[in-house]
Amino acid sequence: MKAYSLRWRLLIGGGLAILAAMAIAWLTMILLFDRHLERRVEFELRRHANQLVAAVDADPQGGIALSRMPTDPQFETPASGLYWQVSTADRILRSRSLWDQALARPTRSSRSDWYTRHVQDGPFAQDIFLVERLVSRSGDNDAVLIQVAQDRTGLRAARREFGLELGAFLTVLGIVLALAAWLQVSLGLQPLTRVRREVMTLKRNPAERLSEVYPEEVEPLIDAINDLAGAREADLRRARQRAADLAHGMKTPLAALSAQARQIKAAGGDTSGLDKAVAAAAAAVEAELARARAAATRYAAQDRRTAVLLLCQRLVAVLERTEAGARIDFQFDIPTELELPLAEDDLSTLLGVLLENAVRFARRLVTIRGGASATGVSIIIDDDGPGMTPDQVRQAVERGIRLDQRGGGHGLGLSIATDLIDATGGRITLERSPMGGLRAVLGWTGIERLT
């Protein structure tokens, strides 16, 4: 999980909210279930008590008696958990289930309605639920206390079983809600995933802009990114133009210095130091012009395609007219249908730099191979020259090192080639060739570059 991941923050927040909601729901439903059970028990106890009230009568001695007994069989089983008791000041009638126990007399009583209370130390040390009421017999001022009680053990067992079943249900419900939350977050973040894809396109080509078909909440972000991209494109265009103008502006003074050096040399003067300085400055200017071209290539849409074999054949035809190229045997292994979605000028500059280096140091042979695979397109240039050491390879692609600081002659051109290949979205690898010289491997990956 990445730090500050919006997806995980939403999922964790949603998970905690679901967990809290499930816990509150469990506690609330347990409380409601408990109250419902107590109301049902109270209703049943009142029903039994009303039967007792209806059955209260007087015996021949003037005491209390019951004309009929409650019919629930639990009243006949000792310590069954269901008890009744009818009492006056001088006599007590009770159910067989009480055996030799008695229900506690109330601390307060009511003649108007039934009173409900909990007694923790009831008969047989049971925690009981008890309803009671004082009733008066007609023509008699002596009040009769009617009490009916039930053991709460069964209520606690029912509540425990309900809690376990409810917990299992809420656990399954929580998992379903968590999956729903994951789906909701994924759907909600889909616009940001599309933003990321379009930003990658914007990274390759600042002339592109993010599309405007986004949810209302994301539109301010899209507008800000597009504004930033426009400002960056304008800054880069101005910077490239200033670099190109500076390089072109230096060409004329360098040409004048070169002409003066030739005049001095014709007059018999020593111009070796001046020639080297002019050549180094001219090389630096050409390099900056090439890099400006590379920058323009990087930030321009590649909507053209170039046939690799035909371009390589044209470049070799030019090189064969040079003194170094006339002695080289060029071999091609490139499919005629191989194409790259690059402008011909850009690919020509890139391959021209590498072929010039190969011709300069090859003894007799330069091979050019190319091919396409499911992952991309590659072009491989080999020569049979002296090659380069790993340190020379590393130095050859560094920027800011002048031509006269490059060992073995492979120098500024390779640095320019690195800029160009990077500008076109590819990668260059320099390594030892099986032919003994230098191998330059150019590779482009990514479907967007190959279709």
Buried (B, 14 or more C-beta within 10 A) or exposed (E): EEEEEEBBEBBEEBBEEBEEBBEEBBEEBBEEBBEEBBEEBBEBBBEBBBBBBEBBEEEEEEEBBBEEBBEBEBBBBEEBBBBBBBBBEEBBBBBBBBBEBBBBEBEEEEEEEBBBBEBEEBBBEBBBBBBBBBBEBEEEEEBBBBBBBBBBEBBEEEBEEBBEEBBEBBEEBBEEBBEEBBEBBEEBBEBEEBBEEBEEEBEBBBEBBBEEEBEEEBEEBBEEBBEEBEEEBEEBBEEBEEBBEEBEEBBEEBEEBBEEBEEBBEEEEEBEEBBEBBBBBBBBBBBBBBBBBBBBBBBBEBEBEBBBBEBBBBBBEEBBEEEBBEEBEBEEEBEEEBBBBBBBEBBBBBBBBBBBBBBBBBBEBBBBBBBBEEEBBBBBBBBBBBBBEEEBBEBBBEEEBBBEEBEBBBBBBBBBBBBBBBBBBBBBEBEBBEBBBBBBBBBBBEEEBBE
